[in-house]
Amino acid sequence: MKYLLLILLMYTAPARAQMVQDAQGNYTMIVAKAQSTGKTFTDAKGNIYPVMQSINGKHFIIRTSKTGRIYKQYLKVKE
């Protein structure tokens, strides 16, 4: 049963995920996450947000709504 679950997990895992084996022989999935670019974004109200880069290379900021919901706002860059 464990082998069946492991095989299904490997085929359904995201493309950028990696599997590692710990000292006890258990497998753990590591998923790539967004990275900070070290740059900031200032909106029209003067709020400053750190700019993040997704694993696909797109830039976004993390905002919080008035109700407390956290979401990503992707930035459009003019070239």
N, C-alpha and C positions, 0 to 999 in steps of 0.2 A: 504494500500500500504506500509506503514512504517513497519508493522508487517511482511509482505512478504519479504521485503528487509532484515530485521533483521534475519529472519529464514535462508535465503539464505547466509547471511554473516556468521552466526554461523557454517553452514555446510561446507563452502568453506574456512574458516579461517585456517591458519596454525595450526598445532598441539600444538605449544608452545605459541600461542597467548592467551591473556586473555581479557575479556570484563569487563569494569567498567562503573558504572553509575554516572554521575556528579550531581550537586545540581539541575539542571534544568530538570533532567530525561533523558537526552540524553546519548546514549551509545558510548563509545570510545574503540577502540581496542588497547591494549598494546602488543607490540611484544618484546620478549626477544632479547637482543643484545649481542654482543661479549664483553668479559671482558679482561682487561689487566692482565697479569701474573706477572708483575713487573720485568721480565727478559728481556734481550736484545739479539739480533742476530747481529753478525758482518760478513759482506760478505768479499769476497776476496779483494775488493778495499778499505776496511777499513770503509765502511759506517755502522753506527749503527742504528738498527731499534728496536722498542719495540715489544715484542712478545705478541700476542693476542691469546685468546682461544675462539673458537666458542661455540655455545650452544650445539654442538654435542661432544665437548671435543677435537677437532682438533686444533693444533697450526698453526698460520699463522702470516705473517708480511704484512704491507701495503706499497706497493711500488708505485713510480710514474715513468712513462716512460719518454723518452726524449720529447715526444709530449705533455706531461702533463696529460696523462690518468692515473687514479688511479685504482689499482687493488690489489687483495689479492694474496699472494704467500704462499701456504701451505707448511709447513716444514715436511720433512720425518725424523723421529727419528729412529736411529739404536738401536736395543735392545741387 
